[in-house]
Amino acid sequence: LISGIGPKLEQKLNSIGIWHYEQVAAWTQSNVDWVNAAISFRGRIEREKWVQQANQLLQDAGANRETAAEGSA
């Protein structure tokens, strides 16, 4: 769901234990530096704003849950 992460990059992230965008949303700069080195794409995370995208996905998911809960009340 994060723009810039395709199937091959997803496999690389999975191989280092990254499975959910909630994990990406919680990254600190030190996490970003480590992952950049681990996936051999220096600067890509910042350039493509993965952490911000992940946070937006979390916000959108929260809004969708609230809307669904209101509709079922």
N, CA, C, O and CB atoms as a CASP TS submission, in Angstrom:
PFRMAT TS
TARGET T0000
AUTHOR 0000-0000-0000
METHOD Language model
MODEL 1
PARENT N/A
ATOM      1  N   LEU     1       0.803  -1.214   0.000  1.00  0.00           N
ATOM      2  CA  LEU     1       0.000   0.000   0.000  1.00  0.00           C
ATOM      3  C   LEU     1       0.840   1.269   0.000  1.00  0.00           C
ATOM      4  O   LEU     1       0.327   2.358  -0.256  1.00  0.00           O
ATOM      5  CB  LEU     1      -0.911   0.003   1.188  1.00  0.00           C
ATOM      6  N   ILE     2       2.127   1.128   0.287  1.00  0.00           N
ATOM      7  CA  ILE     2       3.001   2.291   0.306  1.00  0.00           C
ATOM      8  C   ILE     2       3.598   2.469  -1.085  1.00  0.00           C
ATOM      9  O   ILE     2       4.233   1.560  -1.619  1.00  0.00           O
ATOM     10  CB  ILE     2       4.120   2.140   1.383  1.00  0.00           C
ATOM     11  N   SER     3       3.389   3.649  -1.666  1.00  0.00           N
ATOM     12  CA  SER     3       3.919   3.945  -2.988  1.00  0.00           C
ATOM     13  C   SER     3       5.437   3.864  -2.949  1.00  0.00           C
ATOM     14  O   SER     3       6.081   4.451  -2.079  1.00  0.00           O
ATOM     15  CB  SER     3       3.455   5.338  -3.471  1.00  0.00           C
ATOM     16  N   GLY     4       6.001   3.131  -3.900  1.00  0.00           N
ATOM     17  CA  GLY     4       7.442   2.948  -3.961  1.00  0.00           C
ATOM     18  C   GLY     4       7.890   1.576  -3.489  1.00  0.00           C
ATOM     19  O   GLY     4       9.048   1.198  -3.667  1.00  0.00           O
ATOM     20  N   ILE     5       6.972   0.831  -2.887  1.00  0.00           N
ATOM     21  CA  ILE     5       7.302  -0.525  -2.439  1.00  0.00           C
ATOM     22  C   ILE     5       6.568  -1.508  -3.340  1.00  0.00           C
ATOM     23  O   ILE     5       5.358  -1.701  -3.225  1.00  0.00           O
ATOM     24  CB  ILE     5       6.918  -0.745  -0.929  1.00  0.00           C
ATOM     25  N   GLY     6       7.327  -2.123  -4.237  1.00  0.00           N
ATOM     26  CA  GLY     6       6.774  -3.131  -5.129  1.00  0.00           C
ATOM     27  C   GLY     6       7.034  -4.523  -4.580  1.00  0.00           C
ATOM     28  O   GLY     6       7.548  -4.656  -3.470  1.00  0.00           O
ATOM     29  N   PRO     7       6.695  -5.551  -5.322  1.00  0.00           N
ATOM     30  CA  PRO     7       6.834  -6.931  -4.849  1.00  0.00           C
ATOM     31  C   PRO     7       8.258  -7.321  -4.435  1.00  0.00           C
ATOM     32  O   PRO     7       8.444  -7.983  -3.414  1.00  0.00           O
ATOM     33  CB  PRO     7       6.367  -7.864  -5.919  1.00  0.00           C
ATOM     34  N   LYS     8       9.255  -6.918  -5.213  1.00  0.00           N
ATOM     35  CA  LYS     8      10.632  -7.299  -4.868  1.00  0.00           C
ATOM     36  C   LYS     8      11.100  -6.606  -3.604  1.00  0.00           C
ATOM     37  O   LYS     8      11.732  -7.226  -2.748  1.00  0.00           O
ATOM     38  CB  LYS     8      11.582  -6.970  -6.016  1.00  0.00           C
ATOM     39  N   LEU     9      10.797  -5.335  -3.482  1.00  0.00           N
ATOM     40  CA  LEU     9      11.182  -4.594  -2.284  1.00  0.00           C
ATOM     41  C   LEU     9      10.398  -5.086  -1.071  1.00  0.00           C
ATOM     42  O   LEU     9      10.922  -5.125   0.042  1.00  0.00           O
ATOM     43  CB  LEU     9      10.958  -3.087  -2.487  1.00  0.00           C
ATOM     44  N   GLU    10       9.156  -5.455  -1.294  1.00  0.00           N
ATOM     45  CA  GLU    10       8.352  -6.028  -0.213  1.00  0.00           C
ATOM     46  C   GLU    10       9.017  -7.307   0.309  1.00  0.00           C
ATOM     47  O   GLU    10       9.071  -7.528   1.518  1.00  0.00           O
ATOM     48  CB  GLU    10       6.905  -6.326  -0.703  1.00  0.00           C
ATOM     49  N   GLN    11       9.515  -8.137  -0.591  1.00  0.00           N
ATOM     50  CA  GLN    11      10.213  -9.362  -0.176  1.00  0.00           C
ATOM     51  C   GLN    11      11.449  -9.043   0.644  1.00  0.00           C
ATOM     52  O   GLN    11      11.723  -9.709   1.642  1.00  0.00           O
ATOM     53  CB  GLN    11      10.603 -10.196  -1.396  1.00  0.00           C
ATOM     54  N   LYS    12      12.206  -8.018   0.226  1.00  0.00           N
ATOM     55  CA  LYS    12      13.394  -7.616   0.989  1.00  0.00           C
ATOM     56  C   LYS    12      12.999  -7.150   2.388  1.00  0.00           C
ATOM     57  O   LYS    12      13.634  -7.520   3.375  1.00  0.00           O
ATOM     58  CB  LYS    12      14.163  -6.495   0.250  1.00  0.00           C
ATOM     59  N   LEU    13      11.949  -6.338   2.465  1.00  0.00           N
ATOM     60  CA  LEU    13      11.489  -5.851   3.763  1.00  0.00           C
ATOM     61  C   LEU    13      11.011  -7.014   4.635  1.00  0.00           C
ATOM     62  O   LEU    13      11.320  -7.073   5.825  1.00  0.00           O
ATOM     63  CB  LEU    13      10.360  -4.818   3.582  1.00  0.00           C
ATOM     64  N   ASN    14      10.265  -7.925   4.044  1.00  0.00           N
ATOM     65  CA  ASN    14       9.802  -9.099   4.791  1.00  0.00           C
ATOM     66  C   ASN    14      10.973  -9.897   5.335  1.00  0.00           C
ATOM     67  O   ASN    14      10.913 -10.418   6.449  1.00  0.00           O
ATOM     68  CB  ASN    14       8.930  -9.990   3.903  1.00  0.00           C
ATOM     69  N   SER    15      12.041  -9.994   4.550  1.00  0.00           N
ATOM     70  CA  SER    15      13.198 -10.780   4.969  1.00  0.00           C
ATOM     71  C   SER    15      13.915 -10.181   6.183  1.00  0.00           C
ATOM     72  O   SER    15      14.650 -10.881   6.880  1.00  0.00           O
ATOM     73  CB  SER    15      14.169 -10.907   3.819  1.00  0.00           C
ATOM     74  N   ILE    16      13.701  -8.888   6.432  1.00  0.00           N
ATOM     75  CA  ILE    16      14.299  -8.267   7.621  1.00  0.00           C
ATOM     76  C   ILE    16      13.254  -8.005   8.715  1.00  0.00           C
ATOM     77  O   ILE    16      13.505  -7.264   9.665  1.00  0.00           O
ATOM     78  CB  ILE    16      14.989  -6.952   7.236  1.00  0.00           C
ATOM     79  N   GLY    17      12.084  -8.628   8.560  1.00  0.00           N
ATOM     80  CA  GLY    17      11.072  -8.572   9.613  1.00  0.00           C
ATOM     81  C   GLY    17      10.054  -7.455   9.512  1.00  0.00           C
ATOM     82  O   GLY    17       9.312  -7.206  10.462  1.00  0.00           O
ATOM     83  N   ILE    18      10.007  -6.778   8.373  1.00  0.00           N
ATOM     84  CA  ILE    18       9.018  -5.705   8.179  1.00  0.00           C
ATOM     85  C   ILE    18       7.855  -6.289   7.385  1.00  0.00           C
ATOM     86  O   ILE    18       8.003  -6.675   6.226  1.00  0.00           O
ATOM     87  CB  ILE    18       9.647  -4.453   7.435  1.00  0.00           C
ATOM     88  N   TRP    19       6.692  -6.343   8.039  1.00  0.00           N
ATOM     89  CA  TRP    19       5.506  -6.962   7.431  1.00  0.00           C
ATOM     90  C   TRP    19       4.311  -6.024   7.325  1.00  0.00           C
ATOM     91  O   TRP    19       3.450  -6.220   6.467  1.00  0.00           O
ATOM     92  CB  TRP    19       5.109  -8.170   8.222  1.00  0.00           C
ATOM     93  N   HIS    20       4.243  -5.005   8.187  1.00  0.00           N
ATOM     94  CA  HIS    20       3.037  -4.168   8.284  1.00  0.00           C
ATOM     95  C   HIS    20       3.382  -2.691   8.194  1.00  0.00           C
ATOM     96  O   HIS    20       4.444  -2.264   8.647  1.00  0.00           O
ATOM     97  CB  HIS    20       2.294  -4.447   9.594  1.00  0.00           C
ATOM     98  N   TYR    21       2.481  -1.915   7.607  1.00  0.00           N
ATOM     99  CA  TYR    21       2.755  -0.489   7.525  1.00  0.00           C
ATOM    100  C   TYR    21       2.747   0.172   8.893  1.00  0.00           C
ATOM    101  O   TYR    21       3.286   1.268   9.046  1.00  0.00           O
ATOM    102  CB  TYR    21       1.746   0.183   6.626  1.00  0.00           C
ATOM    103  N   GLU    22       2.146  -0.472   9.896  1.00  0.00           N
ATOM    104  CA  GLU    22       2.215   0.053  11.264  1.00  0.00           C
ATOM    105  C   GLU    22       3.664   0.092  11.745  1.00  0.00           C
ATOM    106  O   GLU    22       4.061   0.992  12.485  1.00  0.00           O
ATOM    107  CB  GLU    22       1.354  -0.807  12.222  1.00  0.00           C
ATOM    108  N   GLN    23       4.446  -0.898  11.313  1.00  0.00           N
ATOM    109  CA  GLN    23       5.868  -0.925  11.674  1.00  0.00           C
ATOM    110  C   GLN    23       6.591   0.258  11.042  1.00  0.00           C
ATOM    111  O   GLN    23       7.379   0.934  11.704  1.00  0.00           O
ATOM    112  CB  GLN    23       6.523  -2.256  11.229  1.00  0.00           C
ATOM    113  N   VAL    24       6.328   0.506   9.774  1.00  0.00           N
ATOM    114  CA  VAL    24       6.979   1.593   9.058  1.00  0.00           C
ATOM    115  C   VAL    24       6.600   2.938   9.690  1.00  0.00           C
ATOM    116  O   VAL    24       7.452   3.816   9.824  1.00  0.00           O
ATOM    117  CB  VAL    24       6.592   1.566   7.560  1.00  0.00           C
ATOM    118  N   ALA    25       5.353   3.103  10.071  1.00  0.00           N
ATOM    119  CA  ALA    25       4.887   4.353  10.666  1.00  0.00           C
ATOM    120  C   ALA    25       5.635   4.681  11.956  1.00  0.00           C
ATOM    121  O   ALA    25       5.771   5.851  12.313  1.00  0.00           O
ATOM    122  CB  ALA    25       3.392   4.276  10.940  1.00  0.00           C
ATOM    123  N   ALA    26       6.112   3.669  12.645  1.00  0.00           N
ATOM    124  CA  ALA    26       6.779   3.869  13.934  1.00  0.00           C
ATOM    125  C   ALA    26       8.294   4.056  13.815  1.00  0.00           C
ATOM    126  O   ALA    26       8.970   4.232  14.829  1.00  0.00           O
ATOM    127  CB  ALA    26       6.494   2.697  14.833  1.00  0.00           C
ATOM    128  N   TRP    27       8.835   4.022  12.601  1.00  0.00           N
ATOM    129  CA  TRP    27      10.280   4.121  12.427  1.00  0.00           C
ATOM    130  C   TRP    27      10.834   5.451  12.910  1.00  0.00           C
ATOM    131  O   TRP    27      10.264   6.512  12.655  1.00  0.00           O
ATOM    132  CB  TRP    27      10.638   3.920  10.980  1.00  0.00           C
ATOM    133  N   THR    28      11.955   5.372  13.611  1.00  0.00           N
ATOM    134  CA  THR    28      12.747   6.541  13.973  1.00  0.00           C
ATOM    135  C   THR    28      13.782   6.750  12.869  1.00  0.00           C
ATOM    136  O   THR    28      13.884   5.934  11.953  1.00  0.00           O
ATOM    137  CB  THR    28      13.434   6.365  15.383  1.00  0.00           C
ATOM    138  N   GLN    29      14.544   7.833  12.949  1.00  0.00           N
ATOM    139  CA  GLN    29      15.584   8.068  11.942  1.00  0.00           C
ATOM    140  C   GLN    29      16.612   6.950  11.961  1.00  0.00           C
ATOM    141  O   GLN    29      17.136   6.568  10.915  1.00  0.00           O
ATOM    142  CB  GLN    29      16.273   9.421  12.178  1.00  0.00           C
ATOM    143  N   SER    30      16.901   6.425  13.136  1.00  0.00           N
ATOM    144  CA  SER    30      17.868   5.332  13.208  1.00  0.00           C
ATOM    145  C   SER    30      17.324   4.065  12.547  1.00  0.00           C
ATOM    146  O   SER    30      18.087   3.321  11.930  1.00  0.00           O
ATOM    147  CB  SER    30      18.237   5.045  14.666  1.00  0.00           C
ATOM    148  N   ASN    31      16.018   3.809  12.664  1.00  0.00           N
ATOM    149  CA  ASN    31      15.400   2.689  11.950  1.00  0.00           C
ATOM    150  C   ASN    31      15.487   2.903  10.436  1.00  0.00           C
ATOM    151  O   ASN    31      15.814   1.983   9.687  1.00  0.00           O
ATOM    152  CB  ASN    31      13.922   2.518  12.384  1.00  0.00           C
ATOM    153  N   VAL    32      15.196   4.114  10.003  1.00  0.00           N
ATOM    154  CA  VAL    32      15.245   4.446   8.578  1.00  0.00           C
ATOM    155  C   VAL    32      16.658   4.211   8.040  1.00  0.00           C
ATOM    156  O   VAL    32      16.833   3.624   6.972  1.00  0.00           O
ATOM    157  CB  VAL    32      14.807   5.919   8.339  1.00  0.00           C
ATOM    158  N   ASP    33      17.661   4.675   8.788  1.00  0.00           N
ATOM    159  CA  ASP    33      19.054   4.487   8.359  1.00  0.00           C
ATOM    160  C   ASP    33      19.388   3.000   8.241  1.00  0.00           C
ATOM    161  O   ASP    33      20.018   2.575   7.272  1.00  0.00           O
ATOM    162  CB  ASP    33      20.024   5.172   9.349  1.00  0.00           C
ATOM    163  N   TRP    34      18.966   2.220   9.223  1.00  0.00           N
ATOM    164  CA  TRP    34      19.250   0.783   9.226  1.00  0.00           C
ATOM    165  C   TRP    34      18.567   0.087   8.047  1.00  0.00           C
ATOM    166  O   TRP    34      19.186  -0.722   7.356  1.00  0.00           O
ATOM    167  CB  TRP    34      18.791   0.150  10.553  1.00  0.00           C
ATOM    168  N   VAL    35      17.301   0.401   7.821  1.00  0.00           N
ATOM    169  CA  VAL    35      16.560  -0.245   6.732  1.00  0.00           C
ATOM    170  C   VAL    35      17.129   0.186   5.378  1.00  0.00           C
ATOM    171  O   VAL    35      17.272  -0.637   4.474  1.00  0.00           O
ATOM    172  CB  VAL    35      15.049   0.100   6.817  1.00  0.00           C
ATOM    173  N   ASN    36      17.452   1.476   5.238  1.00  0.00           N
ATOM    174  CA  ASN    36      18.082   1.936   3.990  1.00  0.00           C
ATOM    175  C   ASN    36      19.318   1.105   3.678  1.00  0.00           C
ATOM    176  O   ASN    36      19.513   0.683   2.538  1.00  0.00           O
ATOM    177  CB  ASN    36      18.459   3.431   4.086  1.00  0.00           C
ATOM    178  N   ALA    37      20.147   0.869   4.678  1.00  0.00           N
ATOM    179  CA  ALA    37      21.360   0.069   4.473  1.00  0.00           C
ATOM    180  C   ALA    37      21.014  -1.383   4.169  1.00  0.00           C
ATOM    181  O   ALA    37      21.635  -2.004   3.307  1.00  0.00           O
ATOM    182  CB  ALA    37      22.268   0.143   5.708  1.00  0.00           C
ATOM    183  N   ALA    38      20.025  -1.924   4.873  1.00  0.00           N
ATOM    184  CA  ALA    38      19.660  -3.336   4.705  1.00  0.00           C
ATOM    185  C   ALA    38      19.070  -3.628   3.330  1.00  0.00           C
ATOM    186  O   ALA    38      19.270  -4.716   2.790  1.00  0.00           O
ATOM    187  CB  ALA    38      18.668  -3.745   5.777  1.00  0.00           C
ATOM    188  N   ILE    39      18.346  -2.667   2.757  1.00  0.00           N
ATOM    189  CA  ILE    39      17.718  -2.901   1.453  1.00  0.00           C
ATOM    190  C   ILE    39      18.557  -2.335   0.308  1.00  0.00           C
ATOM    191  O   ILE    39      18.191  -2.462  -0.861  1.00  0.00           O
ATOM    192  CB  ILE    39      16.322  -2.285   1.424  1.00  0.00           C
ATOM    193  N   SER    40      19.670  -1.718   0.651  1.00  0.00           N
ATOM    194  CA  SER    40      20.599  -1.162  -0.352  1.00  0.00           C
ATOM    195  C   SER    40      19.953  -0.122  -1.258  1.00  0.00           C
ATOM    196  O   SER    40      20.240  -0.079  -2.454  1.00  0.00           O
ATOM    197  CB  SER    40      21.162  -2.277  -1.204  1.00  0.00           C
ATOM    198  N   PHE    41      19.098   0.703  -0.709  1.00  0.00           N
ATOM    199  CA  PHE    41      18.481   1.801  -1.446  1.00  0.00           C
ATOM    200  C   PHE    41      18.609   3.078  -0.631  1.00  0.00           C
ATOM    201  O   PHE    41      17.616   3.610  -0.134  1.00  0.00           O
ATOM    202  CB  PHE    41      16.992   1.497  -1.766  1.00  0.00           C
ATOM    203  N   ARG    42      19.827   3.560  -0.498  1.00  0.00           N
ATOM    204  CA  ARG    42      20.115   4.705   0.333  1.00  0.00           C
ATOM    205  C   ARG    42      19.249   5.915  -0.033  1.00  0.00           C
ATOM    206  O   ARG    42      19.227   6.353  -1.184  1.00  0.00           O
ATOM    207  CB  ARG    42      21.578   5.059   0.222  1.00  0.00           C
ATOM    208  N   GLY    43      18.544   6.441   0.956  1.00  0.00           N
ATOM    209  CA  GLY    43      17.738   7.638   0.783  1.00  0.00           C
ATOM    210  C   GLY    43      16.353   7.420   0.223  1.00  0.00           C
ATOM    211  O   GLY    43      15.551   8.352   0.180  1.00  0.00           O
ATOM    212  N   ARG    44      16.058   6.214  -0.204  1.00  0.00           N
ATOM    213  CA  ARG    44      14.766   5.962  -0.854  1.00  0.00           C
ATOM    214  C   ARG    44      13.594   6.156   0.102  1.00  0.00           C
ATOM    215  O   ARG    44      12.549   6.675  -0.289  1.00  0.00           O
ATOM    216  CB  ARG    44      14.734   4.550  -1.421  1.00  0.00           C
ATOM    217  N   ILE    45      13.766   5.745   1.336  1.00  0.00           N
ATOM    218  CA  ILE    45      12.675   5.849   2.316  1.00  0.00           C
ATOM    219  C   ILE    45      12.272   7.307   2.503  1.00  0.00           C
ATOM    220  O   ILE    45      11.085   7.636   2.510  1.00  0.00           O
ATOM    221  CB  ILE    45      13.095   5.232   3.673  1.00  0.00           C
ATOM    222  N   GLU    46      13.270   8.178   2.655  1.00  0.00           N
ATOM    223  CA  GLU    46      12.977   9.603   2.827  1.00  0.00           C
ATOM    224  C   GLU    46      12.429  10.211   1.541  1.00  0.00           C
ATOM    225  O   GLU    46      11.458  10.968   1.567  1.00  0.00           O
ATOM    226  CB  GLU    46      14.236  10.358   3.269  1.00  0.00           C
ATOM    227  N   ARG    47      13.053   9.878   0.424  1.00  0.00           N
ATOM    228  CA  ARG    47      12.657  10.442  -0.871  1.00  0.00           C
ATOM    229  C   ARG    47      11.202  10.119  -1.199  1.00  0.00           C
ATOM    230  O   ARG    47      10.465  10.963  -1.709  1.00  0.00           O
ATOM    231  CB  ARG    47      13.570   9.916  -1.982  1.00  0.00           C
ATOM    232  N   GLU    48      10.804   8.887  -0.900  1.00  0.00           N
ATOM    233  CA  GLU    48       9.438   8.461  -1.226  1.00  0.00           C
ATOM    234  C   GLU    48       8.481   8.614  -0.053  1.00  0.00           C
ATOM    235  O   GLU    48       7.299   8.286  -0.159  1.00  0.00           O
ATOM    236  CB  GLU    48       9.442   7.019  -1.687  1.00  0.00           C
ATOM    237  N   LYS    49       8.996   9.113   1.066  1.00  0.00           N
ATOM    238  CA  LYS    49       8.172   9.434   2.241  1.00  0.00           C
ATOM    239  C   LYS    49       7.369   8.236   2.764  1.00  0.00           C
ATOM    240  O   LYS    49       6.168   8.330   3.015  1.00  0.00           O
ATOM    241  CB  LYS    49       7.219  10.562   1.900  1.00  0.00           C
ATOM    242  N   TRP    50       8.068   7.117   2.917  1.00  0.00           N
ATOM    243  CA  TRP    50       7.397   5.904   3.385  1.00  0.00           C
ATOM    244  C   TRP    50       6.769   6.079   4.759  1.00  0.00           C
ATOM    245  O   TRP    50       5.642   5.640   4.986  1.00  0.00           O
ATOM    246  CB  TRP    50       8.374   4.756   3.420  1.00  0.00           C
ATOM    247  N   VAL    51       7.488   6.717   5.680  1.00  0.00           N
ATOM    248  CA  VAL    51       6.969   6.857   7.045  1.00  0.00           C
ATOM    249  C   VAL    51       5.704   7.715   7.032  1.00  0.00           C
ATOM    250  O   VAL    51       4.722   7.387   7.697  1.00  0.00           O
ATOM    251  CB  VAL    51       8.042   7.482   7.983  1.00  0.00           C
ATOM    252  N   GLN    52       5.730   8.802   6.281  1.00  0.00           N
ATOM    253  CA  GLN    52       4.545   9.653   6.185  1.00  0.00           C
ATOM    254  C   GLN    52       3.385   8.919   5.523  1.00  0.00           C
ATOM    255  O   GLN    52       2.238   9.041   5.954  1.00  0.00           O
ATOM    256  CB  GLN    52       4.869  10.926   5.406  1.00  0.00           C
ATOM    257  N   GLN    53       3.687   8.153   4.469  1.00  0.00           N
ATOM    258  CA  GLN    53       2.631   7.379   3.807  1.00  0.00           C
ATOM    259  C   GLN    53       2.019   6.357   4.767  1.00  0.00           C
ATOM    260  O   GLN    53       0.802   6.176   4.802  1.00  0.00           O
ATOM    261  CB  GLN    53       3.189   6.664   2.558  1.00  0.00           C
ATOM    262  N   ALA    54       2.872   5.698   5.539  1.00  0.00           N
ATOM    263  CA  ALA    54       2.395   4.691   6.489  1.00  0.00           C
ATOM    264  C   ALA    54       1.520   5.340   7.547  1.00  0.00           C
ATOM    265  O   ALA    54       0.493   4.781   7.931  1.00  0.00           O
ATOM    266  CB  ALA    54       3.577   3.957   7.150  1.00  0.00           C
ATOM    267  N   ASN    55       1.916   6.513   8.024  1.00  0.00           N
ATOM    268  CA  ASN    55       1.098   7.224   9.009  1.00  0.00           C
ATOM    269  C   ASN    55      -0.250   7.617   8.421  1.00  0.00           C
ATOM    270  O   ASN    55      -1.272   7.536   9.102  1.00  0.00           O
ATOM    271  CB  ASN    55       1.830   8.469   9.514  1.00  0.00           C
ATOM    272  N   GLN    56      -0.258   8.041   7.164  1.00  0.00           N
ATOM    273  CA  GLN    56      -1.524   8.386   6.511  1.00  0.00           C
ATOM    274  C   GLN    56      -2.423   7.153   6.379  1.00  0.00           C
ATOM    275  O   GLN    56      -3.635   7.241   6.574  1.00  0.00           O
ATOM    276  CB  GLN    56      -1.261   9.006   5.122  1.00  0.00           C
ATOM    277  N   LEU    57      -1.829   6.018   6.049  1.00  0.00           N
ATOM    278  CA  LEU    57      -2.610   4.776   5.965  1.00  0.00           C
ATOM    279  C   LEU    57      -3.231   4.436   7.317  1.00  0.00           C
ATOM    280  O   LEU    57      -4.378   3.994   7.384  1.00  0.00           O
ATOM    281  CB  LEU    57      -1.724   3.609   5.481  1.00  0.00           C
ATOM    282  N   LEU    58      -2.475   4.640   8.388  1.00  0.00           N
ATOM    283  CA  LEU    58      -3.018   4.386   9.729  1.00  0.00           C
ATOM    284  C   LEU    58      -4.170   5.329  10.036  1.00  0.00           C
ATOM    285  O   LEU    58      -5.200   4.910  10.565  1.00  0.00           O
ATOM    286  CB  LEU    58      -1.921   4.535  10.794  1.00  0.00           C
ATOM    287  N   GLN    59      -3.995   6.598   9.706  1.00  0.00           N
ATOM    288  CA  GLN    59      -5.067   7.567   9.946  1.00  0.00           C
ATOM    289  C   GLN    59      -6.313   7.211   9.144  1.00  0.00           C
ATOM    290  O   GLN    59      -7.429   7.251   9.661  1.00  0.00           O
ATOM    291  CB  GLN    59      -4.599   8.985   9.591  1.00  0.00           C
ATOM    292  N   ASP    60      -6.111   6.865   7.880  1.00  0.00           N
ATOM    293  CA  ASP    60      -7.241   6.497   7.023  1.00  0.00           C
ATOM    294  C   ASP    60      -7.951   5.256   7.556  1.00  0.00           C
ATOM    295  O   ASP    60      -9.180   5.191   7.548  1.00  0.00           O
ATOM    296  CB  ASP    60      -6.766   6.253   5.584  1.00  0.00           C
ATOM    297  N   ALA    61      -7.183   4.276   8.016  1.00  0.00           N
ATOM    298  CA  ALA    61      -7.773   3.050   8.565  1.00  0.00           C
ATOM    299  C   ALA    61      -8.569   3.364   9.815  1.00  0.00           C
ATOM    300  O   ALA    61      -9.646   2.804  10.020  1.00  0.00           O
ATOM    301  CB  ALA    61      -6.684   2.010   8.878  1.00  0.00           C
ATOM    302  N   GLY    62      -8.056   4.253  10.654  1.00  0.00           N
ATOM    303  CA  GLY    62      -8.775   4.651  11.867  1.00  0.00           C
ATOM    304  C   GLY    62     -10.075   5.354  11.530  1.00  0.00           C
ATOM    305  O   GLY    62     -11.096   5.105  12.171  1.00  0.00           O
ATOM    306  N   ALA    63     -10.055   6.222  10.538  1.00  0.00           N
ATOM    307  CA  ALA    63     -11.264   6.929  10.112  1.00  0.00           C
ATOM    308  C   ALA    63     -12.281   5.950   9.553  1.00  0.00           C
ATOM    309  O   ALA    63     -13.479   6.087   9.802  1.00  0.00           O
ATOM    310  CB  ALA    63     -10.926   8.002   9.062  1.00  0.00           C
ATOM    311  N   ASN    64     -11.812   4.961   8.798  1.00  0.00           N
ATOM    312  CA  ASN    64     -12.722   3.960   8.237  1.00  0.00           C
ATOM    313  C   ASN    64     -13.366   3.127   9.333  1.00  0.00           C
ATOM    314  O   ASN    64     -14.546   2.787   9.247  1.00  0.00           O
ATOM    315  CB  ASN    64     -11.978   3.050   7.259  1.00  0.00           C
ATOM    316  N   ARG    65     -12.584   2.792  10.380  1.00  0.00           N
ATOM    317  CA  ARG    65     -13.154   2.025  11.501  1.00  0.00           C
ATOM    318  C   ARG    65     -14.210   2.836  12.238  1.00  0.00           C
ATOM    319  O   ARG    65     -15.248   2.304  12.631  1.00  0.00           O
ATOM    320  CB  ARG    65     -12.048   1.597  12.480  1.00  0.00           C
ATOM    321  N   GLU    66     -13.938   4.136  12.425  1.00  0.00           N
ATOM    322  CA  GLU    66     -14.915   4.995  13.105  1.00  0.00           C
ATOM    323  C   GLU    66     -16.194   5.099  12.296  1.00  0.00           C
ATOM    324  O   GLU    66     -17.288   5.037  12.858  1.00  0.00           O
ATOM    325  CB  GLU    66     -14.331   6.395  13.348  1.00  0.00           C
ATOM    326  N   THR    67     -16.077   5.256  10.990  1.00  0.00           N
ATOM    327  CA  THR    67     -17.245   5.350  10.118  1.00  0.00           C
ATOM    328  C   THR    67     -18.040   4.059  10.151  1.00  0.00           C
ATOM    329  O   THR    67     -19.269   4.084  10.204  1.00  0.00           O
ATOM    330  CB  THR    67     -16.824   5.675   8.682  1.00  0.00           C
ATOM    331  N   ALA    68     -17.342   2.926  10.121  1.00  0.00           N
ATOM    332  CA  ALA    68     -18.013   1.627  10.167  1.00  0.00           C
ATOM    333  C   ALA    68     -18.727   1.436  11.499  1.00  0.00           C
ATOM    334  O   ALA    68     -19.842   0.916  11.536  1.00  0.00           O
ATOM    335  CB  ALA    68     -17.004   0.489   9.939  1.00  0.00           C
ATOM    336  N   ALA    69     -18.097   1.852  12.588  1.00  0.00           N
ATOM    337  CA  ALA    69     -18.706   1.714  13.916  1.00  0.00           C
ATOM    338  C   ALA    69     -19.949   2.587  14.021  1.00  0.00           C
ATOM    339  O   ALA    69     -20.948   2.172  14.608  1.00  0.00           O
ATOM    340  CB  ALA    69     -17.695   2.088  15.022  1.00  0.00           C
ATOM    341  N   GLU    70     -19.899   3.786  13.462  1.00  0.00           N
ATOM    342  CA  GLU    70     -21.059   4.665  13.490  1.00  0.00           C
ATOM    343  C   GLU    70     -22.211   4.084  12.685  1.00  0.00           C
ATOM    344  O   GLU    70     -23.375   4.213  13.065  1.00  0.00           O
ATOM    345  CB  GLU    70     -20.693   6.041  12.959  1.00  0.00           C
ATOM    346  N   GLY    71     -21.880   3.448  11.578  1.00  0.00           N
ATOM    347  CA  GLY    71     -22.908   2.864  10.716  1.00  0.00           C
ATOM    348  C   GLY    71     -23.563   1.655  11.336  1.00  0.00           C
ATOM    349  O   GLY    71     -24.692   1.322  10.976  1.00  0.00           O
ATOM    350  N   SER    72     -22.885   0.976  12.269  1.00  0.00           N
ATOM    351  CA  SER    72     -23.460  -0.219  12.873  1.00  0.00           C
ATOM    352  C   SER    72     -24.200   0.082  14.162  1.00  0.00           C
ATOM    353  O   SER    72     -24.814  -0.809  14.749  1.00  0.00           O
ATOM    354  CB  SER    72     -22.384  -1.234  13.135  1.00  0.00           C
ATOM    355  N   ALA    73     -24.147   1.326  14.605  1.00  0.00           N
ATOM    356  CA  ALA    73     -24.794   1.690  15.874  1.00  0.00           C
ATOM    357  C   ALA    73     -26.280   1.898  15.702  1.00  0.00           C
ATOM    358  O   ALA    73     -26.976   2.208  16.668  1.00  0.00           O
ATOM    359  CB  ALA    73     -24.167   2.948  16.452  1.00  0.00           C
TER
END
